[in-house]
Amino acid sequence: MNDDVWQRDEIESPCIKLCVVHPDTRLCTGCARSIDEITRWSKLSHHERAEIIAELPSRSAVPKGRRGGRAARMKRD
């Protein structure tokens, strides 16, 4: 049996198994990919994966600052 069949020249998934999509950014809080990117990952070309991987450090899956708290409740009243 030839082991070359099992060796692939692919960019591995950036998934860290912390899969929660943030409701505001619509990005995974673990890897910062969109649901569309996660869904299509296995079908993307090497070049497309490399582009996404290069973008990930500049993405913010969780927005800075708070979403609510006392100040938000006070504005509603």
PDB file of N, H, CA, C and O in Angstrom:
ATOM      1  N   MET A   1       0.848  -1.185   0.000  1.00  0.00           N
ATOM      2  CA  MET A   1       0.000   0.000   0.000  1.00  0.00           C
ATOM      3  C   MET A   1       0.889   1.243   0.000  1.00  0.00           C
ATOM      4  O   MET A   1       1.888   1.308   0.717  1.00  0.00           O
ATOM      5  N   ASN A   2       0.514   2.213  -0.804  1.00  0.00           N
ATOM      6  H   ASN A   2      -0.297   2.160  -1.386  1.00  0.00           H
ATOM      7  CA  ASN A   2       1.302   3.433  -0.952  1.00  0.00           C
ATOM      8  C   ASN A   2       0.775   4.511  -0.010  1.00  0.00           C
ATOM      9  O   ASN A   2      -0.398   4.875  -0.094  1.00  0.00           O
ATOM     10  N   ASP A   3       1.619   5.032   0.888  1.00  0.00           N
ATOM     11  H   ASP A   3       2.572   4.736   0.956  1.00  0.00           H
ATOM     12  CA  ASP A   3       1.205   6.056   1.845  1.00  0.00           C
ATOM     13  C   ASP A   3       1.068   7.442   1.215  1.00  0.00           C
ATOM     14  O   ASP A   3       0.523   8.345   1.850  1.00  0.00           O
ATOM     15  N   ASP A   4       1.541   7.634  -0.002  1.00  0.00           N
ATOM     16  H   ASP A   4       1.983   6.901  -0.518  1.00  0.00           H
ATOM     17  CA  ASP A   4       1.416   8.936  -0.656  1.00  0.00           C
ATOM     18  C   ASP A   4      -0.034   9.342  -0.852  1.00  0.00           C
ATOM     19  O   ASP A   4      -0.341  10.532  -0.910  1.00  0.00           O
ATOM     20  N   VAL A   5      -0.921   8.376  -0.953  1.00  0.00           N
ATOM     21  H   VAL A   5      -0.672   7.408  -0.905  1.00  0.00           H
ATOM     22  CA  VAL A   5      -2.334   8.652  -1.151  1.00  0.00           C
ATOM     23  C   VAL A   5      -2.892   9.422   0.045  1.00  0.00           C
ATOM     24  O   VAL A   5      -3.765  10.274  -0.116  1.00  0.00           O
ATOM     25  N   TRP A   6      -2.395   9.125   1.233  1.00  0.00           N
ATOM     26  H   TRP A   6      -1.685   8.433   1.364  1.00  0.00           H
ATOM     27  CA  TRP A   6      -2.930   9.721   2.455  1.00  0.00           C
ATOM     28  C   TRP A   6      -2.271  11.038   2.820  1.00  0.00           C
ATOM     29  O   TRP A   6      -2.729  11.713   3.742  1.00  0.00           O
ATOM     30  N   GLN A   7      -1.219  11.419   2.131  1.00  0.00           N
ATOM     31  H   GLN A   7      -0.848  10.870   1.382  1.00  0.00           H
ATOM     32  CA  GLN A   7      -0.568  12.692   2.407  1.00  0.00           C
ATOM     33  C   GLN A   7      -1.127  13.741   1.471  1.00  0.00           C
ATOM     34  O   GLN A   7      -1.096  13.587   0.250  1.00  0.00           O
ATOM     35  N   ARG A   8      -1.648  14.825   2.066  1.00  0.00           N
ATOM     36  H   ARG A   8      -1.673  14.950   3.058  1.00  0.00           H
ATOM     37  CA  ARG A   8      -2.270  15.867   1.272  1.00  0.00           C
ATOM     38  C   ARG A   8      -1.566  17.187   1.554  1.00  0.00           C
ATOM     39  O   ARG A   8      -1.136  17.444   2.678  1.00  0.00           O
ATOM     40  N   ASP A   9      -1.454  18.007   0.542  1.00  0.00           N
ATOM     41  H   ASP A   9      -1.803  17.798  -0.371  1.00  0.00           H
ATOM     42  CA  ASP A   9      -0.839  19.316   0.676  1.00  0.00           C
ATOM     43  C   ASP A   9      -1.950  20.346   0.848  1.00  0.00           C
ATOM     44  O   ASP A   9      -2.262  21.103  -0.070  1.00  0.00           O
ATOM     45  N   GLU A  10      -2.542  20.360   2.045  1.00  0.00           N
ATOM     46  H   GLU A  10      -2.288  19.744   2.791  1.00  0.00           H
ATOM     47  CA  GLU A  10      -3.652  21.266   2.305  1.00  0.00           C
ATOM     48  C   GLU A  10      -3.371  22.097   3.539  1.00  0.00           C
ATOM     49  O   GLU A  10      -2.624  21.692   4.429  1.00  0.00           O
ATOM     50  N   ILE A  11      -3.983  23.258   3.572  1.00  0.00           N
ATOM     51  H   ILE A  11      -4.590  23.587   2.849  1.00  0.00           H
ATOM     52  CA  ILE A  11      -3.945  24.074   4.770  1.00  0.00           C
ATOM     53  C   ILE A  11      -4.948  23.476   5.727  1.00  0.00           C
ATOM     54  O   ILE A  11      -6.105  23.262   5.365  1.00  0.00           O
ATOM     55  N   GLU A  12      -4.516  23.203   6.949  1.00  0.00           N
ATOM     56  H   GLU A  12      -3.577  23.377   7.243  1.00  0.00           H
ATOM     57  CA  GLU A  12      -5.427  22.621   7.915  1.00  0.00           C
ATOM     58  C   GLU A  12      -6.427  23.656   8.398  1.00  0.00           C
ATOM     59  O   GLU A  12      -6.205  24.862   8.284  1.00  0.00           O
ATOM     60  N   SER A  13      -7.502  23.177   8.924  1.00  0.00           N
ATOM     61  H   SER A  13      -7.683  22.198   9.017  1.00  0.00           H
ATOM     62  CA  SER A  13      -8.547  24.048   9.435  1.00  0.00           C
ATOM     63  C   SER A  13      -8.045  24.819  10.651  1.00  0.00           C
ATOM     64  O   SER A  13      -7.321  24.265  11.478  1.00  0.00           O
ATOM     65  N   PRO A  14      -8.424  26.091  10.769  1.00  0.00           N
ATOM     66  CA  PRO A  14      -8.043  26.870  11.956  1.00  0.00           C
ATOM     67  C   PRO A  14      -8.945  26.594  13.156  1.00  0.00           C
ATOM     68  O   PRO A  14      -8.818  27.249  14.190  1.00  0.00           O
ATOM     69  N   CYS A  15      -9.845  25.641  13.026  1.00  0.00           N
ATOM     70  H   CYS A  15      -9.949  25.109  12.186  1.00  0.00           H
ATOM     71  CA  CYS A  15     -10.800  25.326  14.092  1.00  0.00           C
ATOM     72  C   CYS A  15     -10.062  24.920  15.365  1.00  0.00           C
ATOM     73  O   CYS A  15      -9.140  24.105  15.333  1.00  0.00           O
ATOM     74  N   ILE A  16     -10.488  25.511  16.497  1.00  0.00           N
ATOM     75  H   ILE A  16     -11.237  26.173  16.524  1.00  0.00           H
ATOM     76  CA  ILE A  16      -9.917  25.146  17.791  1.00  0.00           C
ATOM     77  C   ILE A  16     -10.965  24.473  18.671  1.00  0.00           C
ATOM     78  O   ILE A  16     -10.786  24.343  19.882  1.00  0.00           O
ATOM     79  N   LYS A  17     -12.055  24.049  18.049  1.00  0.00           N
ATOM     80  H   LYS A  17     -12.200  24.154  17.065  1.00  0.00           H
ATOM     81  CA  LYS A  17     -13.150  23.327  18.704  1.00  0.00           C
ATOM     82  C   LYS A  17     -13.806  24.152  19.812  1.00  0.00           C
ATOM     83  O   LYS A  17     -14.195  23.629  20.856  1.00  0.00           O
ATOM     84  N   LEU A  18     -13.915  25.438  19.557  1.00  0.00           N
ATOM     85  H   LEU A  18     -13.599  25.864  18.709  1.00  0.00           H
ATOM     86  CA  LEU A  18     -14.661  26.351  20.421  1.00  0.00           C
ATOM     87  C   LEU A  18     -15.669  27.023  19.494  1.00  0.00           C
ATOM     88  O   LEU A  18     -15.543  28.204  19.170  1.00  0.00           O
ATOM     89  N   CYS A  19     -16.656  26.264  19.082  1.00  0.00           N
ATOM     90  H   CYS A  19     -16.758  25.304  19.345  1.00  0.00           H
ATOM     91  CA  CYS A  19     -17.555  26.666  18.002  1.00  0.00           C
ATOM     92  C   CYS A  19     -18.808  27.355  18.535  1.00  0.00           C
ATOM     93  O   CYS A  19     -19.786  26.704  18.903  1.00  0.00           O
ATOM     94  N   VAL A  20     -18.757  28.677  18.568  1.00  0.00           N
ATOM     95  H   VAL A  20     -17.962  29.206  18.270  1.00  0.00           H
ATOM     96  CA  VAL A  20     -19.894  29.500  18.968  1.00  0.00           C
ATOM     97  C   VAL A  20     -19.909  30.697  18.030  1.00  0.00           C
ATOM     98  O   VAL A  20     -18.926  31.433  17.948  1.00  0.00           O
ATOM     99  N   VAL A  21     -21.007  30.896  17.327  1.00  0.00           N
ATOM    100  H   VAL A  21     -21.805  30.297  17.393  1.00  0.00           H
ATOM    101  CA  VAL A  21     -21.110  32.031  16.409  1.00  0.00           C
ATOM    102  C   VAL A  21     -21.663  33.223  17.180  1.00  0.00           C
ATOM    103  O   VAL A  21     -22.741  33.151  17.770  1.00  0.00           O
ATOM    104  N   HIS A  22     -20.913  34.318  17.167  1.00  0.00           N
ATOM    105  H   HIS A  22     -20.037  34.377  16.688  1.00  0.00           H
ATOM    106  CA  HIS A  22     -21.329  35.515  17.883  1.00  0.00           C
ATOM    107  C   HIS A  22     -22.515  36.144  17.141  1.00  0.00           C
ATOM    108  O   HIS A  22     -22.466  36.268  15.917  1.00  0.00           O
ATOM    109  N   PRO A  23     -23.578  36.543  17.851  1.00  0.00           N
ATOM    110  CA  PRO A  23     -24.783  37.042  17.190  1.00  0.00           C
ATOM    111  C   PRO A  23     -24.596  38.375  16.462  1.00  0.00           C
ATOM    112  O   PRO A  23     -25.325  38.653  15.510  1.00  0.00           O
ATOM    113  N   ASP A  24     -23.649  39.195  16.879  1.00  0.00           N
ATOM    114  H   ASP A  24     -23.056  38.969  17.652  1.00  0.00           H
ATOM    115  CA  ASP A  24     -23.437  40.488  16.214  1.00  0.00           C
ATOM    116  C   ASP A  24     -22.477  40.391  15.037  1.00  0.00           C
ATOM    117  O   ASP A  24     -22.772  40.902  13.957  1.00  0.00           O
ATOM    118  N   THR A  25     -21.334  39.745  15.231  1.00  0.00           N
ATOM    119  H   THR A  25     -21.095  39.330  16.109  1.00  0.00           H
ATOM    120  CA  THR A  25     -20.328  39.684  14.166  1.00  0.00           C
ATOM    121  C   THR A  25     -20.602  38.580  13.162  1.00  0.00           C
ATOM    122  O   THR A  25     -20.121  38.634  12.031  1.00  0.00           O
ATOM    123  N   ARG A  26     -21.380  37.567  13.573  1.00  0.00           N
ATOM    124  H   ARG A  26     -21.771  37.523  14.492  1.00  0.00           H
ATOM    125  CA  ARG A  26     -21.682  36.386  12.750  1.00  0.00           C
ATOM    126  C   ARG A  26     -20.410  35.603  12.417  1.00  0.00           C
ATOM    127  O   ARG A  26     -20.330  34.941  11.383  1.00  0.00           O
ATOM    128  N   LEU A  27     -19.417  35.688  13.310  1.00  0.00           N
ATOM    129  H   LEU A  27     -19.482  36.226  14.150  1.00  0.00           H
ATOM    130  CA  LEU A  27     -18.169  34.946  13.159  1.00  0.00           C
ATOM    131  C   LEU A  27     -18.030  33.973  14.322  1.00  0.00           C
ATOM    132  O   LEU A  27     -18.535  34.226  15.416  1.00  0.00           O
ATOM    133  N   CYS A  28     -17.350  32.869  14.083  1.00  0.00           N
ATOM    134  H   CYS A  28     -16.939  32.664  13.194  1.00  0.00           H
ATOM    135  CA  CYS A  28     -17.082  31.898  15.129  1.00  0.00           C
ATOM    136  C   CYS A  28     -16.118  32.519  16.134  1.00  0.00           C
ATOM    137  O   CYS A  28     -15.093  33.080  15.746  1.00  0.00           O
ATOM    138  N   THR A  29     -16.438  32.424  17.413  1.00  0.00           N
ATOM    139  H   THR A  29     -17.271  31.968  17.728  1.00  0.00           H
ATOM    140  CA  THR A  29     -15.572  33.011  18.439  1.00  0.00           C
ATOM    141  C   THR A  29     -14.269  32.236  18.594  1.00  0.00           C
ATOM    142  O   THR A  29     -13.300  32.766  19.137  1.00  0.00           O
ATOM    143  N   GLY A  30     -14.229  31.004  18.133  1.00  0.00           N
ATOM    144  H   GLY A  30     -15.017  30.573  17.692  1.00  0.00           H
ATOM    145  CA  GLY A  30     -13.010  30.194  18.221  1.00  0.00           C
ATOM    146  C   GLY A  30     -12.020  30.469  17.111  1.00  0.00           C
ATOM    147  O   GLY A  30     -10.839  30.698  17.373  1.00  0.00           O
ATOM    148  N   CYS A  31     -12.489  30.447  15.869  1.00  0.00           N
ATOM    149  H   CYS A  31     -13.448  30.261  15.657  1.00  0.00           H
ATOM    150  CA  CYS A  31     -11.562  30.563  14.731  1.00  0.00           C
ATOM    151  C   CYS A  31     -11.761  31.829  13.894  1.00  0.00           C
ATOM    152  O   CYS A  31     -10.957  32.108  13.004  1.00  0.00           O
ATOM    153  N   ALA A  32     -12.803  32.586  14.162  1.00  0.00           N
ATOM    154  H   ALA A  32     -13.455  32.360  14.885  1.00  0.00           H
ATOM    155  CA  ALA A  32     -13.108  33.851  13.473  1.00  0.00           C
ATOM    156  C   ALA A  32     -13.540  33.675  12.019  1.00  0.00           C
ATOM    157  O   ALA A  32     -13.509  34.631  11.244  1.00  0.00           O
ATOM    158  N   ARG A  33     -13.942  32.461  11.644  1.00  0.00           N
ATOM    159  H   ARG A  33     -13.967  31.685  12.274  1.00  0.00           H
ATOM    160  CA  ARG A  33     -14.474  32.263  10.290  1.00  0.00           C
ATOM    161  C   ARG A  33     -15.983  32.458  10.302  1.00  0.00           C
ATOM    162  O   ARG A  33     -16.636  32.286  11.330  1.00  0.00           O
ATOM    163  N   SER A  34     -16.526  32.821   9.141  1.00  0.00           N
ATOM    164  H   SER A  34     -15.995  32.960   8.306  1.00  0.00           H
ATOM    165  CA  SER A  34     -17.976  32.935   9.002  1.00  0.00           C
ATOM    166  C   SER A  34     -18.571  31.539   8.835  1.00  0.00           C
ATOM    167  O   SER A  34     -17.857  30.578   8.550  1.00  0.00           O
ATOM    168  N   ILE A  35     -19.872  31.441   9.012  1.00  0.00           N
ATOM    169  H   ILE A  35     -20.452  32.221   9.244  1.00  0.00           H
ATOM    170  CA  ILE A  35     -20.545  30.150   8.837  1.00  0.00           C
ATOM    171  C   ILE A  35     -20.346  29.653   7.409  1.00  0.00           C
ATOM    172  O   ILE A  35     -20.138  28.460   7.187  1.00  0.00           O
ATOM    173  N   ASP A  36     -20.409  30.560   6.448  1.00  0.00           N
ATOM    174  H   ASP A  36     -20.577  31.529   6.628  1.00  0.00           H
ATOM    175  CA  ASP A  36     -20.214  30.193   5.040  1.00  0.00           C
ATOM    176  C   ASP A  36     -18.811  29.623   4.824  1.00  0.00           C
ATOM    177  O   ASP A  36     -18.657  28.613   4.139  1.00  0.00           O
ATOM    178  N   GLU A  37     -17.795  30.254   5.397  1.00  0.00           N
ATOM    179  H   GLU A  37     -17.920  31.075   5.954  1.00  0.00           H
ATOM    180  CA  GLU A  37     -16.418  29.757   5.245  1.00  0.00           C
ATOM    181  C   GLU A  37     -16.254  28.391   5.901  1.00  0.00           C
ATOM    182  O   GLU A  37     -15.587  27.512   5.356  1.00  0.00           O
ATOM    183  N   ILE A  38     -16.857  28.218   7.060  1.00  0.00           N
ATOM    184  H   ILE A  38     -17.399  28.933   7.503  1.00  0.00           H
ATOM    185  CA  ILE A  38     -16.774  26.931   7.752  1.00  0.00           C
ATOM    186  C   ILE A  38     -17.448  25.847   6.917  1.00  0.00           C
ATOM    187  O   ILE A  38     -16.913  24.749   6.768  1.00  0.00           O
ATOM    188  N   THR A  39     -18.615  26.156   6.377  1.00  0.00           N
ATOM    189  H   THR A  39     -19.050  27.048   6.498  1.00  0.00           H
ATOM    190  CA  THR A  39     -19.374  25.186   5.579  1.00  0.00           C
ATOM    191  C   THR A  39     -18.624  24.783   4.316  1.00  0.00           C
ATOM    192  O   THR A  39     -18.599  23.607   3.953  1.00  0.00           O
ATOM    193  N   ARG A  40     -18.014  25.755   3.648  1.00  0.00           N
ATOM    194  H   ARG A  40     -18.034  26.710   3.943  1.00  0.00           H
ATOM    195  CA  ARG A  40     -17.352  25.490   2.365  1.00  0.00           C
ATOM    196  C   ARG A  40     -15.892  25.052   2.499  1.00  0.00           C
ATOM    197  O   ARG A  40     -15.262  24.736   1.490  1.00  0.00           O
ATOM    198  N   TRP A  41     -15.338  25.024   3.712  1.00  0.00           N
ATOM    199  H   TRP A  41     -15.850  25.281   4.532  1.00  0.00           H
ATOM    200  CA  TRP A  41     -13.906  24.820   3.914  1.00  0.00           C
ATOM    201  C   TRP A  41     -13.352  23.608   3.169  1.00  0.00           C
ATOM    202  O   TRP A  41     -12.304  23.714   2.532  1.00  0.00           O
ATOM    203  N   SER A  42     -14.013  22.483   3.232  1.00  0.00           N
ATOM    204  H   SER A  42     -14.864  22.397   3.749  1.00  0.00           H
ATOM    205  CA  SER A  42     -13.490  21.268   2.596  1.00  0.00           C
ATOM    206  C   SER A  42     -13.524  21.334   1.073  1.00  0.00           C
ATOM    207  O   SER A  42     -12.846  20.557   0.401  1.00  0.00           O
ATOM    208  N   LYS A  43     -14.303  22.251   0.534  1.00  0.00           N
ATOM    209  H   LYS A  43     -14.854  22.882   1.080  1.00  0.00           H
ATOM    210  CA  LYS A  43     -14.403  22.369  -0.924  1.00  0.00           C
ATOM    211  C   LYS A  43     -13.576  23.525  -1.495  1.00  0.00           C
ATOM    212  O   LYS A  43     -13.460  23.662  -2.713  1.00  0.00           O
ATOM    213  N   LEU A  44     -13.001  24.354  -0.618  1.00  0.00           N
ATOM    214  H   LEU A  44     -13.094  24.242   0.371  1.00  0.00           H
ATOM    215  CA  LEU A  44     -12.218  25.503  -1.083  1.00  0.00           C
ATOM    216  C   LEU A  44     -10.874  25.064  -1.643  1.00  0.00           C
ATOM    217  O   LEU A  44     -10.323  24.039  -1.244  1.00  0.00           O
ATOM    218  N   SER A  45     -10.362  25.850  -2.567  1.00  0.00           N
ATOM    219  H   SER A  45     -10.810  26.683  -2.892  1.00  0.00           H
ATOM    220  CA  SER A  45      -9.036  25.567  -3.122  1.00  0.00           C
ATOM    221  C   SER A  45      -7.963  25.961  -2.102  1.00  0.00           C
ATOM    222  O   SER A  45      -8.233  26.676  -1.137  1.00  0.00           O
ATOM    223  N   HIS A  46      -6.768  25.486  -2.336  1.00  0.00           N
ATOM    224  H   HIS A  46      -6.550  24.905  -3.120  1.00  0.00           H
ATOM    225  CA  HIS A  46      -5.630  25.821  -1.478  1.00  0.00           C
ATOM    226  C   HIS A  46      -5.449  27.339  -1.403  1.00  0.00           C
ATOM    227  O   HIS A  46      -5.181  27.884  -0.332  1.00  0.00           O
ATOM    228  N   HIS A  47      -5.592  28.004  -2.522  1.00  0.00           N
ATOM    229  H   HIS A  47      -5.810  27.562  -3.392  1.00  0.00           H
ATOM    230  CA  HIS A  47      -5.435  29.460  -2.582  1.00  0.00           C
ATOM    231  C   HIS A  47      -6.516  30.177  -1.767  1.00  0.00           C
ATOM    232  O   HIS A  47      -6.216  31.123  -1.038  1.00  0.00           O
ATOM    233  N   GLU A  48      -7.758  29.736  -1.886  1.00  0.00           N
ATOM    234  H   GLU A  48      -8.002  28.968  -2.478  1.00  0.00           H
ATOM    235  CA  GLU A  48      -8.858  30.356  -1.138  1.00  0.00           C
ATOM    236  C   GLU A  48      -8.675  30.164   0.373  1.00  0.00           C
ATOM    237  O   GLU A  48      -8.933  31.080   1.154  1.00  0.00           O
ATOM    238  N   ARG A  49      -8.234  28.986   0.773  1.00  0.00           N
ATOM    239  H   ARG A  49      -8.024  28.242   0.139  1.00  0.00           H
ATOM    240  CA  ARG A  49      -7.978  28.736   2.193  1.00  0.00           C
ATOM    241  C   ARG A  49      -6.852  29.633   2.706  1.00  0.00           C
ATOM    242  O   ARG A  49      -6.937  30.191   3.801  1.00  0.00           O
ATOM    243  N   ALA A  50      -5.809  29.761   1.911  1.00  0.00           N
ATOM    244  H   ALA A  50      -5.739  29.308   1.022  1.00  0.00           H
ATOM    245  CA  ALA A  50      -4.669  30.596   2.311  1.00  0.00           C
ATOM    246  C   ALA A  50      -5.105  32.049   2.495  1.00  0.00           C
ATOM    247  O   ALA A  50      -4.645  32.718   3.420  1.00  0.00           O
ATOM    248  N   GLU A  51      -5.982  32.539   1.631  1.00  0.00           N
ATOM    249  H   GLU A  51      -6.356  31.996   0.879  1.00  0.00           H
ATOM    250  CA  GLU A  51      -6.485  33.908   1.751  1.00  0.00           C
ATOM    251  C   GLU A  51      -7.273  34.101   3.050  1.00  0.00           C
ATOM    252  O   GLU A  51      -7.108  35.109   3.737  1.00  0.00           O
ATOM    253  N   ILE A  52      -8.121  33.138   3.378  1.00  0.00           N
ATOM    254  H   ILE A  52      -8.255  32.319   2.819  1.00  0.00           H
ATOM    255  CA  ILE A  52      -8.910  33.226   4.603  1.00  0.00           C
ATOM    256  C   ILE A  52      -8.000  33.169   5.827  1.00  0.00           C
ATOM    257  O   ILE A  52      -8.161  33.957   6.759  1.00  0.00           O
ATOM    258  N   ILE A  53      -7.044  32.237   5.825  1.00  0.00           N
ATOM    259  H   ILE A  53      -6.913  31.597   5.068  1.00  0.00           H
ATOM    260  CA  ILE A  53      -6.105  32.111   6.942  1.00  0.00           C
ATOM    261  C   ILE A  53      -5.342  33.418   7.137  1.00  0.00           C
ATOM    262  O   ILE A  53      -5.107  33.826   8.274  1.00  0.00           O
ATOM    263  N   ALA A  54      -4.953  34.077   6.055  1.00  0.00           N
ATOM    264  H   ALA A  54      -5.144  33.745   5.131  1.00  0.00           H
ATOM    265  CA  ALA A  54      -4.219  35.340   6.147  1.00  0.00           C
ATOM    266  C   ALA A  54      -5.072  36.456   6.748  1.00  0.00           C
ATOM    267  O   ALA A  54      -4.545  37.337   7.428  1.00  0.00           O
ATOM    268  N   GLU A  55      -6.377  36.427   6.503  1.00  0.00           N
ATOM    269  H   GLU A  55      -6.804  35.712   5.951  1.00  0.00           H
ATOM    270  CA  GLU A  55      -7.297  37.446   7.023  1.00  0.00           C
ATOM    271  C   GLU A  55      -7.639  37.271   8.502  1.00  0.00           C
ATOM    272  O   GLU A  55      -7.939  38.252   9.182  1.00  0.00           O
ATOM    273  N   LEU A  56      -7.597  36.058   9.002  1.00  0.00           N
ATOM    274  H   LEU A  56      -7.353  35.261   8.449  1.00  0.00           H
ATOM    275  CA  LEU A  56      -8.091  35.766  10.350  1.00  0.00           C
ATOM    276  C   LEU A  56      -7.486  36.626  11.465  1.00  0.00           C
ATOM    277  O   LEU A  56      -8.229  37.055  12.348  1.00  0.00           O
ATOM    278  N   PRO A  57      -6.179  36.899  11.472  1.00  0.00           N
ATOM    279  CA  PRO A  57      -5.636  37.716  12.570  1.00  0.00           C
ATOM    280  C   PRO A  57      -6.226  39.129  12.643  1.00  0.00           C
ATOM    281  O   PRO A  57      -6.234  39.737  13.713  1.00  0.00           O
ATOM    282  N   SER A  58      -6.708  39.644  11.542  1.00  0.00           N
ATOM    283  H   SER A  58      -6.702  39.150  10.673  1.00  0.00           H
ATOM    284  CA  SER A  58      -7.258  41.005  11.540  1.00  0.00           C
ATOM    285  C   SER A  58      -8.748  41.038  11.895  1.00  0.00           C
ATOM    286  O   SER A  58      -9.317  42.117  12.067  1.00  0.00           O
ATOM    287  N   ARG A  59      -9.376  39.882  12.005  1.00  0.00           N
ATOM    288  H   ARG A  59      -8.915  39.006  11.865  1.00  0.00           H
ATOM    289  CA  ARG A  59     -10.800  39.814  12.325  1.00  0.00           C
ATOM    290  C   ARG A  59     -11.016  39.835  13.840  1.00  0.00           C
ATOM    291  O   ARG A  59     -10.187  39.356  14.614  1.00  0.00           O
ATOM    292  N   SER A  60     -12.134  40.393  14.224  1.00  0.00           N
ATOM    293  H   SER A  60     -12.807  40.782  13.595  1.00  0.00           H
ATOM    294  CA  SER A  60     -12.511  40.389  15.632  1.00  0.00           C
ATOM    295  C   SER A  60     -13.854  39.688  15.748  1.00  0.00           C
ATOM    296  O   SER A  60     -14.897  40.268  15.446  1.00  0.00           O
ATOM    297  N   ALA A  61     -13.820  38.439  16.187  1.00  0.00           N
ATOM    298  H   ALA A  61     -12.972  37.968  16.432  1.00  0.00           H
ATOM    299  CA  ALA A  61     -15.046  37.648  16.273  1.00  0.00           C
ATOM    300  C   ALA A  61     -15.976  38.170  17.361  1.00  0.00           C
ATOM    301  O   ALA A  61     -17.197  38.042  17.263  1.00  0.00           O
ATOM    302  N   VAL A  62     -15.394  38.754  18.388  1.00  0.00           N
ATOM    303  H   VAL A  62     -14.402  38.858  18.467  1.00  0.00           H
ATOM    304  CA  VAL A  62     -16.183  39.298  19.495  1.00  0.00           C
ATOM    305  C   VAL A  62     -15.933  40.795  19.540  1.00  0.00           C
ATOM    306  O   VAL A  62     -14.785  41.220  19.669  1.00  0.00           O
ATOM    307  N   PRO A  63     -16.985  41.610  19.436  1.00  0.00           N
ATOM    308  CA  PRO A  63     -16.793  43.060  19.425  1.00  0.00           C
ATOM    309  C   PRO A  63     -16.219  43.567  20.748  1.00  0.00           C
ATOM    310  O   PRO A  63     -16.459  43.002  21.815  1.00  0.00           O
ATOM    311  N   LYS A  64     -15.460  44.642  20.638  1.00  0.00           N
ATOM    312  H   LYS A  64     -15.265  45.100  19.771  1.00  0.00           H
ATOM    313  CA  LYS A  64     -14.915  45.275  21.833  1.00  0.00           C
ATOM    314  C   LYS A  64     -16.041  46.018  22.540  1.00  0.00           C
ATOM    315  O   LYS A  64     -16.948  46.539  21.891  1.00  0.00           O
ATOM    316  N   GLY A  65     -15.989  46.066  23.829  1.00  0.00           N
ATOM    317  H   GLY A  65     -15.253  45.642  24.356  1.00  0.00           H
ATOM    318  CA  GLY A  65     -17.021  46.786  24.571  1.00  0.00           C
ATOM    319  C   GLY A  65     -18.173  45.888  24.948  1.00  0.00           C
ATOM    320  O   GLY A  65     -18.243  44.729  24.539  1.00  0.00           O
ATOM    321  N   ARG A  66     -19.053  46.429  25.717  1.00  0.00           N
ATOM    322  H   ARG A  66     -18.996  47.371  26.049  1.00  0.00           H
ATOM    323  CA  ARG A  66     -20.182  45.668  26.235  1.00  0.00           C
ATOM    324  C   ARG A  66     -21.417  45.860  25.367  1.00  0.00           C
ATOM    325  O   ARG A  66     -21.551  46.862  24.665  1.00  0.00           O
ATOM    326  N   ARG A  67     -22.311  44.887  25.428  1.00  0.00           N
ATOM    327  H   ARG A  67     -22.202  44.074  25.998  1.00  0.00           H
ATOM    328  CA  ARG A  67     -23.542  44.960  24.641  1.00  0.00           C
ATOM    329  C   ARG A  67     -24.683  45.587  25.408  1.00  0.00           C
ATOM    330  O   ARG A  67     -25.685  45.968  24.802  1.00  0.00           O
ATOM    331  N   GLY A  68     -24.571  45.704  26.679  1.00  0.00           N
ATOM    332  H   GLY A  68     -23.758  45.394  27.171  1.00  0.00           H
ATOM    333  CA  GLY A  68     -25.724  46.182  27.431  1.00  0.00           C
ATOM    334  C   GLY A  68     -25.339  46.558  28.836  1.00  0.00           C
ATOM    335  O   GLY A  68     -24.495  47.427  29.051  1.00  0.00           O
ATOM    336  N   GLY A  69     -25.952  45.913  29.777  1.00  0.00           N
ATOM    337  H   GLY A  69     -26.638  45.207  29.602  1.00  0.00           H
ATOM    338  CA  GLY A  69     -25.697  46.212  31.171  1.00  0.00           C
ATOM    339  C   GLY A  69     -26.608  47.327  31.658  1.00  0.00           C
ATOM    340  O   GLY A  69     -27.625  47.633  31.036  1.00  0.00           O
ATOM    341  N   ARG A  70     -26.236  47.916  32.756  1.00  0.00           N
ATOM    342  H   ARG A  70     -25.410  47.667  33.261  1.00  0.00           H
ATOM    343  CA  ARG A  70     -27.059  48.944  33.386  1.00  0.00           C
ATOM    344  C   ARG A  70     -27.270  50.154  32.482  1.00  0.00           C
ATOM    345  O   ARG A  70     -28.381  50.679  32.405  1.00  0.00           O
ATOM    346  N   ALA A  71     -26.222  50.603  31.799  1.00  0.00           N
ATOM    347  H   ALA A  71     -25.319  50.177  31.862  1.00  0.00           H
ATOM    348  CA  ALA A  71     -26.345  51.782  30.932  1.00  0.00           C
ATOM    349  C   ALA A  71     -27.389  51.550  29.835  1.00  0.00           C
ATOM    350  O   ALA A  71     -28.173  52.448  29.529  1.00  0.00           O
ATOM    351  N   ALA A  72     -27.406  50.359  29.244  1.00  0.00           N
ATOM    352  H   ALA A  72     -26.769  49.629  29.492  1.00  0.00           H
ATOM    353  CA  ALA A  72     -28.390  50.055  28.192  1.00  0.00           C
ATOM    354  C   ALA A  72     -29.804  50.018  28.769  1.00  0.00           C
ATOM    355  O   ALA A  72     -30.743  50.503  28.137  1.00  0.00           O
ATOM    356  N   ARG A  73     -29.961  49.447  29.960  1.00  0.00           N
ATOM    357  H   ARG A  73     -29.198  49.053  30.473  1.00  0.00           H
ATOM    358  CA  ARG A  73     -31.283  49.411  30.570  1.00  0.00           C
ATOM    359  C   ARG A  73     -31.787  50.808  30.886  1.00  0.00           C
ATOM    360  O   ARG A  73     -32.975  51.086  30.726  1.00  0.00           O
ATOM    361  N   MET A  74     -30.907  51.685  31.331  1.00  0.00           N
ATOM    362  H   MET A  74     -29.942  51.458  31.461  1.00  0.00           H
ATOM    363  CA  MET A  74     -31.291  53.052  31.680  1.00  0.00           C
ATOM    364  C   MET A  74     -31.749  53.834  30.431  1.00  0.00           C
ATOM    365  O   MET A  74     -32.651  54.667  30.515  1.00  0.00           O
ATOM    366  N   LYS A  75     -31.131  53.561  29.293  1.00  0.00           N
ATOM    367  H   LYS A  75     -30.398  52.884  29.225  1.00  0.00           H
ATOM    368  CA  LYS A  75     -31.516  54.236  28.045  1.00  0.00           C
ATOM    369  C   LYS A  75     -32.911  53.795  27.601  1.00  0.00           C
ATOM    370  O   LYS A  75     -33.651  54.590  27.020  1.00  0.00           O
ATOM    371  N   ARG A  76     -33.278  52.540  27.866  1.00  0.00           N
ATOM    372  H   ARG A  76     -32.676  51.895  28.337  1.00  0.00           H
ATOM    373  CA  ARG A  76     -34.581  52.027  27.461  1.00  0.00           C
ATOM    374  C   ARG A  76     -35.719  52.621  28.283  1.00  0.00           C
ATOM    375  O   ARG A  76     -36.829  52.793  27.780  1.00  0.00           O
ATOM    376  N   ASP A  77     -35.452  52.923  29.504  1.00  0.00           N
ATOM    377  H   ASP A  77     -34.551  52.782  29.912  1.00  0.00           H
ATOM    378  CA  ASP A  77     -36.529  53.426  30.404  1.00  0.00           C
ATOM    379  C   ASP A  77     -36.886  54.854  30.148  1.00  0.00           C
ATOM    380  O   ASP A  77     -37.761  55.401  30.819  1.00  0.00           O
TER     381      ASP A  77
END
